[in-house]
Amino acid sequence: MYAAFYGLEEEPFNITPDPRFLYLNNTYQEALAALGYGIQARKGFLSLIGEAGTGKTTLLRHLLDTLDPSVRTVLLMNPTVSFDEILEYILIELGIPTEATGKLGRFHRLNEFLIEHARAGGNVALLIDEAQDLDASVLEQLRLLSNLETAREKILQILFAGQPELETKFANPALRQLRQRVTLRVRLRPLAPAEVAAYVRTRLERAGATDLALFAEPALERVAALSHGIPRVINVLCDAALLTAFATGAKQVTPAVIDEAWRDYAPAIAPEAEPQAVVIVPAASMARVAEPPPQVAASVEPVFSVAAARAAAVESALAAPPVEVAPPPPAPETPPLEPPMTSSPVPASPVARHAFSIPAGAACVAALAVVLYAVSPPGKDADPPAAAAPSPAVASGTVSEAIAATAEVRPVRTESPLSTEEAAAVVEQFRTAYEARDVDRLVQLFAPDAAENGTRGVDAIASGYRRMFMAIEELSYRLESLSIAPHGPAAEVRGPFIIRYRESGGDHLEVRGQAEWEVRRREGRPLITALTYRLDPQS
C-alpha cells in the first residue's frame, strides 16, 4: 500500500522468514558459522535457542541456502505430530519409498539410505523448528535416531531450534541421555540499540529504498527502546509506523508516529521479557551440561501510580538487589485505590515485607500488599503478607485515609556508578581464582542469582566448577585484552581468552573464544551477574 509512496520495490517489514532480508550482525554470523560447523563436522545433535521473534526460522532458511550441496536436508516446521509421522516425513523428503509396514521397516530403509549416502561423501541433516512443542516421548524416540551411525561418524545430524522452553524439556531427567548428546548449543540474543538502526536500514535497502533516512534517528531510538531489539516486534512496529505516516502524507517517520503505532499494536506485540545473550557452547568442552534457567514468575503491575514503587518493580524485574524501604511518613489524603487488575498476586520477599510498618486494619493491609509485591524481587519463595487484625487507630477513619497513611514508598539506596577500574578488577580476580581452581574464591565474585551459560544460581555454578576442576590437573587462563563498557551501576566486559589445561592422566588441551561478563554493583559491591562464553568452533 505504502511501497510506491516511499519509493520501495516491496514492503520491507513483512514478518515472513525471507532469507533475503536476514540482517547478519556478529551474533547471527557466529550462529551460522557454529551451526554450519556442527553439521559439516557431523556432531550429531545441535540446538538453537532464542526467544520468540528473534529470527530462528529465518536463520534456519539461510542456513539451508549456505550448506554444502552434498548435505541433504529435511526441514520440519510442524513438530506437533507423532514420531511415526516425523519418520514418514523424513523418508518422503529424502525420496525413500515408504511402502514398508511398521516402524522397524522404515528405520531399516532410512539406515540403508544414510549409510550409502555417507559412503558417497554425503551428509544428512534434520532441522526441527519450534522444537519446544515436541512431546517428551517424541524427543526420546528422536534420540534413538542417533543410533543410526557408523563406527566412525554420525550419519544423521539433528538440529533442534526452539524457544527457551526447549531447555526446560531437556532438563527432564527422563531425557538426560538426549541432553548429554547435544554437543553444540547456540543461543540468540536480541539486537542492541545500534543494531536496531542498522537492521531497519538493511531491510529498507533490500526493499529498494533510495532514502535510507526514511526513519528519523530519534524514531529509530524509540523503535529500539519499545521492541527490546526483537526483530519480529521491530518489523510489526515499523510496518505499522510506515502505514500511519503514509495515511498522513508524511515523508519521514518521526518518534510521534512510532508512539502512535505502538499504542495501537503494543497489546499484541510487546515483548514479555528480555531474551538472554548469545551463547555458543560446545557442551563437552567444559565437562558439564548447562542446566536451563528457572521459570521466572510473572510480575504484577501496581494498581495505583506511585513512582517509587514502579521504579522498584522495574529494578526488581532486572534482577537487582532487594530494595530497602523506609517506614512511611504520614501523607495527605489521596483518592481511593482502583480495584486490583490481576487475580494472582506475586509472593512478596521477606526483605520487602519486613521493611514496612503496618498499623492499619485489614483493608489497609490488603491494599498495601500491592506495593509490597511491586517492590519484591522475583524468584523468592515467600508467603504473601497475612492480613492483620483491625486496629483502633483506623476505627474512626475512612479506608482511603488509612491507605494514604501507608502507601508512600521511598527507596533508600541508589547504587553508585561502576568504574572501569572496578569492573576490570573483578574480572582479574575471576581469572586468578579460575586459574588457581579455587571454587570458594570464584563463588564470592558471583551474585546469588547470577547466570553462567544457562546455569542460574551461584550454587549451581559452583557445582559445575567443582566437577570440572576435579577432572583437571593443570590449568592456565589468559586474557589477551579487555573491552569495558560501563553504564550506571553496571558494566559489560568482553575479551578473548585462551584456556590451556591437562585432564587427569591425559594430554594438554587448549580452548579459545570470547568471554563476556556483566558486572553490577550490588549493595555497594561489584559482583558478576552474568557470564557467557562464545567458543571458537575450531578449538
C-alpha positions as CSV (number, residue, x, y, z in Angstrom):
1,M,0.0,0.0,0.0
2,Y,2.7,2.5,1.0
3,A,5.6,1.0,-1.0
4,A,5.2,3.2,-4.1
5,F,4.7,6.3,-2.0
6,Y,8.1,5.8,-0.3
7,G,9.9,4.6,-3.5
8,L,10.1,1.0,-2.4
9,E,10.0,-2.0,-4.6
10,E,8.3,-4.1,-2.0
11,E,7.2,-3.8,1.6
12,P,10.4,-4.1,3.8
13,F,8.9,-5.3,7.1
14,N,7.0,-8.4,6.3
15,I,7.2,-11.0,9.1
16,T,7.7,-13.9,6.7
17,P,11.1,-15.7,7.2
18,D,12.6,-14.4,3.9
19,P,16.4,-15.1,3.9
20,R,16.9,-12.1,1.6
21,F,16.2,-9.8,4.5
22,L,18.4,-11.5,7.0
23,Y,20.4,-9.0,8.9
24,L,23.8,-10.6,9.6
25,N,25.3,-8.9,12.6
26,N,28.1,-10.6,14.6
27,T,25.6,-12.7,16.6
28,Y,23.9,-14.2,13.5
29,Q,27.2,-14.7,11.7
30,E,28.6,-16.6,14.7
31,A,25.4,-18.7,15.0
32,L,25.5,-19.6,11.3
33,A,29.2,-20.5,11.5
34,A,28.7,-22.6,14.6
35,L,25.7,-24.5,13.2
36,G,27.3,-25.0,9.8
37,Y,30.4,-26.4,11.5
38,G,28.3,-28.7,13.7
39,I,26.5,-30.2,10.7
40,Q,29.6,-30.4,8.5
41,A,31.7,-31.9,11.3
42,R,28.9,-34.5,12.0
43,K,28.4,-33.5,15.6
44,G,25.0,-35.3,15.9
45,F,22.6,-33.3,18.0
46,L,22.7,-29.4,17.9
47,S,20.4,-26.8,19.5
48,L,19.5,-23.2,18.6
49,I,17.7,-21.4,21.4
50,G,16.1,-18.0,21.2
51,E,13.1,-16.1,22.4
52,A,10.0,-15.8,20.1
53,G,10.7,-13.4,17.3
54,T,14.5,-13.4,17.4
55,G,14.8,-14.8,13.9
56,K,15.4,-18.5,14.4
57,T,13.3,-19.6,11.4
58,T,14.9,-17.0,9.1
59,L,18.3,-18.2,10.3
60,L,17.4,-21.8,9.5
61,R,16.3,-21.0,6.0
62,H,19.5,-19.0,5.4
63,L,21.5,-22.0,6.8
64,L,19.8,-24.3,4.3
65,D,20.9,-22.0,1.5
66,T,24.5,-22.0,2.6
67,L,25.2,-25.7,3.4
68,D,27.3,-27.7,1.0
69,P,25.3,-29.4,-1.8
70,S,26.4,-32.8,-0.5
71,V,24.3,-32.2,2.6
72,R,20.7,-33.5,2.1
73,T,18.4,-31.5,4.4
74,V,14.9,-32.0,5.9
75,L,13.2,-29.0,7.5
76,L,10.3,-29.9,9.8
77,M,8.2,-26.8,10.5
78,N,5.3,-28.5,12.4
79,P,6.6,-30.8,15.2
80,T,3.2,-31.3,16.9
81,V,2.9,-34.7,15.4
82,S,3.8,-38.2,16.4
83,F,7.2,-39.8,15.9
84,D,5.9,-42.2,13.3
85,E,4.6,-39.2,11.2
86,I,8.0,-37.5,11.6
87,L,9.8,-40.7,10.4
88,E,7.5,-40.9,7.4
89,Y,8.0,-37.2,6.6
90,I,11.8,-37.7,6.7
91,L,11.6,-40.7,4.3
92,I,9.4,-38.7,1.9
93,E,11.7,-35.7,1.9
94,L,14.7,-37.9,1.2
95,G,12.9,-39.7,-1.6
96,I,12.9,-43.1,0.2
97,P,9.9,-45.3,-0.6
98,T,7.5,-45.6,2.4
99,E,5.6,-48.7,1.5
100,A,7.4,-50.6,4.3
101,T,5.0,-51.6,7.0
102,G,5.9,-50.8,10.6
103,K,8.4,-48.6,12.3
104,L,11.2,-51.2,12.1
105,G,11.0,-51.5,8.3
106,R,11.2,-47.7,8.0
107,F,14.1,-47.5,10.3
108,H,15.9,-50.1,8.2
109,R,15.3,-48.2,4.9
110,L,16.4,-44.9,6.5
111,N,19.6,-46.5,7.8
112,E,20.4,-48.0,4.4
113,F,20.0,-44.6,2.7
114,L,22.1,-42.8,5.3
115,I,25.0,-45.4,5.1
116,E,25.0,-45.3,1.3
117,H,24.9,-41.5,1.2
118,A,27.7,-41.3,3.7
119,R,29.8,-43.7,1.7
120,A,29.4,-41.4,-1.3
121,G,30.7,-38.5,0.8
122,G,27.3,-37.0,1.6
123,N,25.6,-35.9,4.9
124,V,22.0,-35.6,6.1
125,A,20.6,-33.0,8.4
126,L,17.2,-32.9,10.0
127,L,16.2,-29.3,11.1
128,I,13.3,-29.1,13.5
129,D,11.8,-25.7,14.1
130,E,9.5,-24.8,17.1
131,A,11.1,-27.8,18.8
132,Q,9.8,-26.7,22.2
133,D,6.4,-28.2,21.0
134,L,7.8,-31.7,20.7
135,D,6.4,-34.2,23.2
136,A,8.9,-35.8,25.6
137,S,8.2,-39.2,24.1
138,V,8.9,-37.9,20.6
139,L,12.2,-36.4,21.8
140,E,13.2,-39.7,23.3
141,Q,12.5,-41.5,20.0
142,L,14.4,-38.9,18.1
143,R,17.4,-39.8,20.3
144,L,17.2,-43.3,19.0
145,L,17.9,-42.0,15.5
146,S,21.4,-41.1,16.7
147,N,21.9,-44.9,16.9
148,L,21.9,-44.8,13.1
149,E,25.7,-44.3,12.8
150,T,28.8,-46.0,11.6
151,A,31.7,-46.9,13.9
152,R,33.5,-43.7,13.0
153,E,30.9,-40.9,12.5
154,K,27.3,-39.8,12.8
155,I,25.4,-40.1,9.6
156,L,22.4,-38.1,10.6
157,Q,22.6,-34.6,12.2
158,I,19.6,-33.3,14.1
159,L,19.2,-29.6,14.9
160,F,16.6,-28.5,17.4
161,A,15.5,-24.9,17.1
162,G,13.1,-23.5,19.7
163,Q,12.3,-21.1,22.5
164,P,13.8,-21.3,26.0
165,E,11.1,-23.8,27.0
166,L,13.0,-26.4,25.0
167,E,15.8,-26.2,27.6
168,T,13.3,-26.9,30.3
169,K,12.3,-30.1,28.4
170,F,15.9,-31.1,28.0
171,A,16.3,-30.8,31.8
172,N,13.8,-33.6,32.3
173,P,15.7,-36.4,33.9
174,A,13.9,-38.9,31.6
175,L,15.7,-37.1,28.7
176,R,19.2,-36.9,30.2
177,Q,20.6,-39.2,27.5
178,L,19.4,-36.8,24.8
179,R,20.6,-33.8,26.7
180,Q,24.1,-35.3,27.0
181,R,24.2,-35.9,23.3
182,V,23.6,-32.2,22.4
183,T,27.2,-31.4,21.5
184,L,26.8,-27.8,20.4
185,R,24.4,-25.2,21.8
186,V,23.8,-21.9,20.1
187,R,21.8,-19.1,21.8
188,L,20.5,-15.9,20.1
189,R,20.3,-12.6,21.8
190,P,18.2,-9.5,20.9
191,L,19.6,-6.7,18.8
192,A,21.5,-3.9,20.5
193,P,20.1,-0.4,20.0
194,A,22.7,0.5,17.4
195,E,22.0,-2.8,15.6
196,V,18.2,-2.0,15.5
197,A,19.0,1.1,13.4
198,A,21.2,-0.9,11.1
199,Y,18.6,-3.7,10.9
200,V,15.9,-1.2,9.8
201,R,18.2,0.4,7.2
202,T,19.2,-3.0,5.9
203,R,15.6,-4.1,5.3
204,L,14.8,-0.7,3.6
205,E,17.8,-1.2,1.3
206,R,16.8,-4.8,0.4
207,A,13.4,-3.4,-0.4
208,G,14.9,-1.0,-2.9
209,A,14.7,2.2,-0.8
210,T,16.7,5.2,-2.1
211,D,16.2,7.2,1.1
212,L,17.7,5.2,4.0
213,A,16.8,8.1,6.3
214,L,13.1,7.3,6.0
215,F,13.1,6.7,9.7
216,A,14.4,9.7,11.7
217,E,17.2,8.9,14.2
218,P,15.1,9.6,17.2
219,A,12.4,7.4,15.7
220,L,14.9,4.5,15.5
221,E,15.8,5.1,19.1
222,R,12.1,4.7,20.0
223,V,11.9,1.5,18.0
224,A,14.9,0.1,19.8
225,A,13.5,1.0,23.2
226,L,10.0,-0.3,22.6
227,S,10.9,-3.5,20.8
228,H,13.7,-4.6,23.1
229,G,15.6,-5.5,20.0
230,I,13.4,-8.4,18.9
231,P,13.3,-8.5,15.1
232,R,9.6,-9.6,14.8
233,V,8.4,-6.8,17.0
234,I,10.6,-4.3,15.1
235,N,9.0,-5.5,11.8
236,V,5.4,-5.1,13.0
237,L,6.1,-1.8,14.6
238,C,8.0,-0.3,11.6
239,D,5.3,-1.6,9.2
240,A,2.6,0.0,11.3
241,A,4.6,3.2,11.5
242,L,5.0,3.4,7.7
243,L,1.3,2.8,7.3
244,T,0.5,5.6,9.8
245,A,2.9,8.0,8.2
246,F,1.5,7.2,4.7
247,A,-2.0,7.9,5.9
248,T,-1.0,11.4,6.9
249,G,1.2,12.1,3.9
250,A,4.4,12.3,6.0
251,K,7.7,11.7,4.1
252,Q,9.6,10.7,7.2
253,V,8.7,8.6,10.3
254,T,9.1,10.6,13.5
255,P,9.1,9.5,17.1
256,A,5.5,10.7,17.4
257,V,4.5,8.3,14.6
258,I,6.2,5.4,16.3
259,D,4.4,6.2,19.6
260,E,1.1,6.3,17.8
261,A,1.6,3.0,16.1
262,W,2.8,1.4,19.4
263,R,-0.3,2.4,21.2
264,D,-2.4,0.5,18.6
265,Y,-0.2,-2.6,18.4
266,A,1.5,-2.9,21.8
267,P,-1.0,-5.2,23.4
268,A,-0.4,-7.8,20.7
269,I,3.4,-7.4,20.1
270,A,5.0,-6.1,23.2
271,P,7.9,-8.3,24.3
272,E,7.2,-10.2,27.6
273,A,10.9,-10.4,28.8
274,E,14.4,-9.6,27.8
275,P,16.0,-12.5,25.9
276,Q,19.4,-13.7,27.1
277,A,22.7,-13.0,25.4
278,V,24.1,-15.3,22.7
279,V,26.0,-18.3,23.9
280,I,27.7,-20.8,21.7
281,V,28.9,-23.6,23.8
282,P,30.4,-27.0,22.8
283,A,28.8,-28.9,25.6
284,A,31.6,-31.4,26.2
285,S,34.4,-28.8,26.2
286,M,33.7,-27.6,29.7
287,A,33.0,-31.0,31.2
288,R,29.4,-30.2,32.2
289,V,25.9,-29.9,30.9
290,A,24.3,-26.5,31.2
291,E,21.0,-26.5,33.1
292,P,18.1,-24.4,31.9
293,P,17.2,-21.2,33.8
294,P,14.4,-21.5,36.2
295,Q,10.9,-20.2,35.4
296,V,10.5,-16.5,36.1
297,A,7.4,-15.5,38.0
298,A,5.1,-13.1,36.2
299,S,5.3,-9.6,37.6
300,V,2.3,-7.7,38.9
301,E,1.7,-4.1,37.8
302,P,0.7,-1.8,40.7
303,V,-2.9,-0.7,40.6
304,F,-2.1,2.9,41.6
305,S,0.6,5.3,40.3
306,V,3.4,5.6,42.9
307,A,6.6,6.5,41.1
308,A,8.9,5.0,43.7
309,A,7.1,1.7,43.7
310,R,7.1,1.4,39.9
311,A,10.8,2.2,39.8
312,A,11.5,-0.5,42.4
313,A,9.4,-3.0,40.5
314,V,11.4,-2.4,37.3
315,E,14.6,-2.7,39.1
316,S,13.4,-6.0,40.7
317,A,12.5,-7.4,37.3
318,L,16.0,-6.8,36.1
319,A,17.4,-9.0,39.0
320,A,18.6,-6.0,41.0
321,P,19.2,-6.3,44.8
322,P,16.3,-6.2,47.2
323,V,15.0,-2.7,47.8
324,E,15.1,-1.4,51.3
325,V,12.1,0.7,52.1
326,A,11.8,3.2,55.0
327,P,8.7,3.3,57.2
328,P,6.2,5.6,55.5
329,P,5.5,9.1,56.9
330,P,2.0,10.5,57.2
331,A,0.7,11.7,53.9
332,P,-2.2,13.9,52.8
333,E,-5.5,12.4,51.8
334,T,-5.5,10.6,48.4
335,P,-8.3,9.2,46.3
336,P,-9.2,5.6,47.0
337,L,-7.3,3.0,45.0
338,E,-8.8,1.3,42.0
339,P,-9.6,-2.4,42.4
340,P,-6.7,-4.7,41.6
341,M,-6.3,-5.6,37.9
342,T,-4.9,-9.1,38.5
343,S,-6.2,-12.2,40.2
344,S,-2.9,-13.9,41.1
345,P,-0.5,-11.9,43.2
346,V,3.2,-12.5,43.2
347,P,4.6,-13.6,46.6
348,A,6.5,-10.8,48.4
349,S,10.0,-11.3,49.6
350,P,10.8,-11.3,53.4
351,V,13.0,-8.3,52.9
352,A,10.3,-6.2,51.3
353,R,7.6,-7.5,53.8
354,H,9.5,-6.7,57.0
355,A,10.7,-3.2,55.7
356,F,7.2,-1.8,56.4
357,S,5.3,-0.9,59.4
358,I,1.6,-1.9,59.1
359,P,-0.5,-0.4,61.8
360,A,-3.7,-0.2,59.7
361,G,-6.7,-2.5,59.5
362,A,-7.3,-5.5,57.2
363,A,-8.5,-3.3,54.3
364,C,-5.3,-1.2,54.6
365,V,-3.1,-4.3,54.6
366,A,-4.8,-5.7,51.5
367,A,-4.1,-2.5,49.6
368,L,-0.5,-2.2,51.0
369,A,0.2,-5.8,49.8
370,V,0.1,-4.4,46.2
371,V,3.0,-2.1,47.0
372,L,4.9,-4.9,48.6
373,Y,4.5,-7.1,45.6
374,A,5.7,-4.3,43.3
375,V,9.0,-3.9,45.1
376,S,9.7,-7.6,45.9
377,P,12.4,-9.2,43.8
378,P,11.4,-12.1,41.5
379,G,12.3,-15.7,42.3
380,K,11.9,-15.5,46.1
381,D,9.6,-18.1,47.7
382,A,7.7,-16.4,50.4
383,D,4.2,-16.3,51.7
384,P,2.2,-13.2,51.0
385,P,1.7,-10.9,54.0
386,A,-1.1,-12.1,56.2
387,A,-4.0,-9.7,56.9
388,A,-3.7,-8.1,60.3
389,A,-6.5,-7.6,62.8
390,P,-8.3,-4.3,62.6
391,S,-6.5,-1.6,64.5
392,P,-8.3,1.0,66.7
393,A,-6.1,3.6,65.0
394,V,-8.3,3.5,61.9
395,A,-11.6,2.6,63.5
396,S,-13.0,6.1,63.2
397,G,-11.4,7.0,59.9
398,T,-12.1,6.0,56.3
399,V,-10.3,3.3,54.4
400,S,-8.8,5.8,52.0
401,E,-7.3,7.7,54.9
402,A,-5.7,4.5,56.2
403,I,-4.3,3.7,52.7
404,A,-3.0,7.3,52.3
405,A,-1.1,6.9,55.6
406,T,0.8,3.8,54.4
407,A,1.0,3.8,50.6
408,E,4.0,6.1,50.2
409,V,7.1,4.1,49.2
410,R,10.6,5.6,49.3
411,P,13.7,3.7,48.1
412,V,16.6,4.3,50.5
413,R,19.5,3.1,48.5
414,T,20.7,4.0,45.0
415,E,23.8,2.2,43.7
416,S,26.6,4.4,42.6
417,P,28.1,4.2,39.1
418,L,30.6,1.4,38.4
419,S,34.0,2.5,37.2
420,T,36.0,0.7,34.5
421,E,38.8,0.0,37.1
422,E,36.3,-1.7,39.4
423,A,35.0,-3.9,36.6
424,A,38.5,-4.8,35.4
425,A,39.5,-5.7,39.0
426,V,36.5,-8.1,39.3
427,V,37.4,-9.9,36.0
428,E,41.1,-10.2,37.1
429,Q,40.0,-11.7,40.4
430,F,37.9,-14.1,38.5
431,R,40.8,-15.0,36.2
432,T,43.2,-15.7,39.0
433,A,40.7,-17.7,41.0
434,Y,39.8,-19.8,37.9
435,E,43.5,-20.4,37.2
436,A,44.0,-21.4,40.8
437,R,40.9,-23.7,40.6
438,D,39.7,-22.0,43.8
439,V,35.9,-22.5,43.8
440,D,35.4,-20.7,47.1
441,R,37.1,-17.5,45.7
442,L,35.2,-17.8,42.5
443,V,31.7,-18.0,44.0
444,Q,32.4,-15.0,46.2
445,L,32.7,-13.0,42.9
446,F,29.2,-14.0,41.7
447,A,25.8,-12.5,42.7
448,P,23.4,-15.1,44.3
449,D,21.2,-15.0,41.2
450,A,24.0,-14.9,38.6
451,A,23.8,-16.9,35.4
452,E,26.6,-18.6,33.5
453,N,26.0,-20.2,30.1
454,G,22.4,-21.2,31.0
455,T,23.2,-22.3,34.6
456,R,21.5,-20.0,37.0
457,G,22.3,-19.5,40.7
458,V,25.6,-19.4,42.5
459,D,25.2,-22.9,44.0
460,A,24.7,-24.5,40.6
461,I,27.6,-22.5,39.1
462,A,29.9,-23.6,42.0
463,S,28.9,-27.3,41.4
464,G,29.8,-27.0,37.8
465,Y,33.2,-25.6,38.6
466,R,33.9,-28.3,41.2
467,R,33.1,-31.1,38.7
468,M,35.3,-29.5,36.1
469,F,38.3,-28.8,38.3
470,M,38.2,-32.3,39.7
471,A,39.0,-33.6,36.3
472,I,41.9,-31.2,35.6
473,E,45.5,-31.4,36.8
474,E,47.0,-28.3,35.2
475,L,45.2,-25.0,34.1
476,S,46.2,-21.6,32.8
477,Y,43.7,-18.8,31.9
478,R,44.9,-16.0,29.8
479,L,43.0,-12.8,28.8
480,E,44.7,-11.0,25.9
481,S,42.7,-7.8,26.2
482,L,39.5,-6.4,27.7
483,S,36.8,-4.1,26.4
484,I,34.8,-2.4,29.2
485,A,31.5,-0.5,28.6
486,P,30.2,0.9,31.9
487,H,26.6,2.0,32.1
488,G,25.5,3.3,35.5
489,P,25.9,0.7,38.3
490,A,26.8,-2.0,35.8
491,A,29.4,-2.7,33.1
492,E,29.8,-5.1,30.2
493,V,33.3,-6.6,30.0
494,R,34.5,-8.6,26.9
495,G,37.7,-10.1,26.0
496,P,39.3,-13.0,24.1
497,F,40.6,-15.8,26.3
498,I,42.9,-18.8,26.0
499,I,42.5,-21.7,28.5
500,R,45.2,-24.4,28.5
501,Y,44.6,-27.4,30.6
502,R,45.5,-31.1,31.1
503,E,42.9,-33.6,32.1
504,S,43.9,-36.1,34.8
505,G,46.2,-38.6,33.1
506,G,45.6,-37.0,29.7
507,D,47.1,-34.7,27.2
508,H,47.4,-30.9,27.2
509,L,44.5,-29.3,25.6
510,E,43.5,-25.7,24.6
511,V,40.2,-23.8,24.3
512,R,39.9,-20.3,22.8
513,G,37.0,-18.0,22.5
514,Q,35.3,-14.8,23.7
515,A,34.1,-14.2,27.3
516,E,31.5,-11.7,28.3
517,W,31.0,-10.6,31.9
518,E,28.2,-8.5,33.2
519,V,29.4,-6.8,36.5
520,R,26.8,-5.0,38.6
521,R,27.1,-3.2,41.9
522,R,25.0,-5.0,44.5
523,E,24.7,-3.3,47.9
524,G,27.8,-1.3,47.1
525,R,29.9,-4.3,46.0
526,P,30.7,-5.1,42.3
527,L,29.6,-8.7,41.5
528,I,29.4,-10.8,38.4
529,T,25.7,-11.2,37.5
530,A,26.1,-12.9,34.1
531,L,28.9,-14.7,32.3
532,T,28.8,-16.2,28.8
533,Y,31.4,-17.9,26.6
534,R,31.5,-18.0,22.8
535,L,34.0,-20.7,22.0
536,D,36.0,-20.9,18.8
537,P,34.4,-23.9,17.0
538,Q,37.8,-24.9,15.8
539,S,39.3,-25.1,19.4
